[in-house]
């Protein structure tokens, strides 16, 4: 994982033991909900790709998450979530650096991120990290379950 300047912040991959805490954390720290925000969904993620769900912890407490998914061709970022008390303290930057390091090691060449249009505070963080929206693209969705 990425080297840290803030010695009180540690970055690591999630384990199955972390998943209930992550789900509870997302209710506090994440914008929006997802159909896969359940124990079964993230357990399947961690089982399939044990390094995809990256956690940031400060003083033993969960401070942030990001899902850094790689399908063998493209790099996808989801669920960048930072606890409200930890925002603007380098947590998001550290998580993105760890995700980008993972992608580079896997041979990834470009990362894309799912960011809610209404989450304008997140837009500033993504831009600061070097990401830009691509207005020529739209997300098309079909739910496969009820």
C-alpha positions as CSV (number, residue, x, y, z in Angstrom):
1,X,0.0,0.0,0.0
2,X,1.0,3.7,-0.3
3,X,3.5,5.2,2.0
4,X,2.0,7.6,4.5
5,X,3.3,11.0,5.6
6,X,0.7,11.0,8.4
7,X,2.0,8.4,10.8
8,X,-1.4,8.2,12.6
9,X,-3.1,7.1,9.4
10,X,-2.7,3.5,8.2
11,X,-3.9,2.0,4.9
12,X,-4.8,-1.6,4.4
13,X,-7.0,-4.0,2.5
14,X,-10.3,-5.0,4.2
15,X,-10.7,-8.5,5.6
16,X,-14.0,-10.4,6.1
17,X,-13.9,-9.4,9.7
18,X,-14.2,-5.7,8.7
19,X,-17.3,-5.9,6.6
20,X,-20.0,-5.2,9.2
21,X,-18.0,-2.2,10.4
22,X,-17.6,-1.0,6.7
23,X,-21.4,-1.3,6.1
24,X,-22.2,0.8,9.2
25,X,-19.5,3.3,8.3
26,X,-21.0,3.8,4.8
27,X,-24.3,4.8,6.5
28,X,-22.5,7.7,8.2
29,X,-19.8,8.6,5.6
30,X,-21.0,7.7,2.1
31,X,-23.3,9.7,-0.1
32,X,-26.1,7.7,-1.6
33,X,-26.8,4.0,-1.4
34,X,-26.1,1.1,-3.6
35,X,-28.0,-2.1,-4.2
36,X,-24.8,-4.0,-3.3
37,X,-24.5,-2.2,0.1
38,X,-25.1,-5.4,2.1
39,X,-23.1,-8.1,3.8
40,X,-23.5,-10.5,0.9
41,X,-22.4,-8.0,-1.7
42,X,-19.2,-6.8,-0.1
43,X,-18.3,-10.3,1.2
44,X,-18.5,-11.4,-2.5
45,X,-16.3,-8.5,-3.5
46,X,-13.6,-9.3,-0.8
47,X,-13.7,-13.0,-1.6
48,X,-13.3,-12.4,-5.4
49,X,-10.7,-9.6,-5.0
50,X,-9.2,-9.4,-1.5
51,X,-7.3,-6.2,-2.2
52,X,-10.1,-4.2,-3.8
53,X,-11.7,-2.7,-0.7
54,X,-9.1,-0.4,0.9
55,X,-9.5,1.0,4.4
56,X,-7.9,4.0,6.0
57,X,-7.7,3.9,9.8
58,X,-6.6,6.6,12.2
59,X,-5.9,5.7,15.8
60,X,-7.6,2.3,15.4
61,X,-10.9,3.9,14.0
62,X,-12.1,3.6,10.5
63,X,-11.6,6.9,8.8
64,X,-12.3,6.1,5.1
65,X,-12.8,3.6,2.4
66,X,-12.4,3.2,-1.4
67,X,-13.1,0.3,-3.7
68,X,-10.4,0.0,-6.3
69,X,-11.7,-2.5,-8.8
70,X,-9.7,-3.8,-11.7
71,X,-11.4,-6.1,-14.3
72,X,-8.2,-6.9,-16.1
73,X,-8.7,-4.0,-18.5
74,X,-10.0,-0.9,-16.7
75,X,-9.6,0.6,-13.3
76,X,-12.8,1.6,-11.4
77,X,-13.1,3.5,-8.2
78,X,-16.2,3.3,-6.0
79,X,-17.2,4.2,-2.5
80,X,-14.6,6.8,-1.7
81,X,-16.1,7.7,1.7
82,X,-14.4,9.7,4.4
83,X,-15.9,10.0,7.9
84,X,-17.2,13.6,8.3
85,X,-14.8,14.2,11.3
86,X,-11.9,13.1,9.1
87,X,-12.5,15.2,6.0
88,X,-9.8,17.6,4.8
89,X,-7.2,15.7,6.7
90,X,-5.6,13.7,3.9
91,X,-7.7,10.6,4.2
92,X,-9.2,10.7,0.7
93,X,-5.8,11.6,-0.9
94,X,-4.2,8.6,0.9
95,X,-6.9,6.2,-0.2
96,X,-6.7,7.4,-3.8
97,X,-2.9,7.1,-3.8
98,X,-3.2,3.5,-2.5
99,X,-5.8,2.7,-5.2
100,X,-3.6,4.2,-7.9
101,X,-0.6,2.3,-6.7
102,X,-2.7,-0.9,-6.8
103,X,-3.8,-0.1,-10.4
104,X,-0.3,0.6,-11.5
105,X,1.0,-2.7,-10.1
106,X,-1.8,-4.5,-12.0
107,X,-1.0,-2.8,-15.3
108,X,-3.8,-0.3,-15.2
109,X,-3.5,2.8,-17.4
110,X,-6.6,4.9,-16.5
111,X,-8.9,5.1,-13.6
112,X,-12.5,6.2,-13.6
113,X,-14.7,7.0,-10.6
114,X,-18.4,6.9,-9.8
115,X,-19.2,10.3,-8.3
116,X,-22.8,11.5,-7.6
117,X,-23.6,14.7,-9.5
118,X,-25.2,16.2,-6.4
119,X,-22.1,15.5,-4.2
120,X,-20.4,18.8,-5.0
121,X,-18.1,18.6,-2.0
122,X,-16.6,15.4,-3.4
123,X,-16.1,17.1,-6.8
124,X,-13.5,19.3,-5.3
125,X,-11.6,16.3,-3.8
126,X,-11.7,14.4,-7.1
127,X,-10.4,17.5,-9.0
128,X,-7.7,18.0,-6.5
129,X,-6.6,14.4,-7.1
130,X,-6.4,15.0,-10.8
131,X,-9.7,13.6,-11.9
132,X,-12.0,15.3,-14.3
133,X,-15.6,14.6,-15.4
134,X,-16.2,13.4,-18.9
135,X,-19.5,15.1,-19.9
136,X,-19.8,13.1,-23.1
137,X,-20.5,9.9,-21.1
138,X,-23.6,8.9,-19.1
139,X,-24.0,6.0,-16.8
140,X,-26.6,3.5,-18.0
141,X,-28.0,1.1,-15.5
142,X,-30.2,-2.0,-15.5
143,X,-31.0,-3.6,-12.1
144,X,-30.6,-7.4,-12.4
145,X,-32.5,-8.0,-9.1
146,X,-35.6,-6.5,-7.4
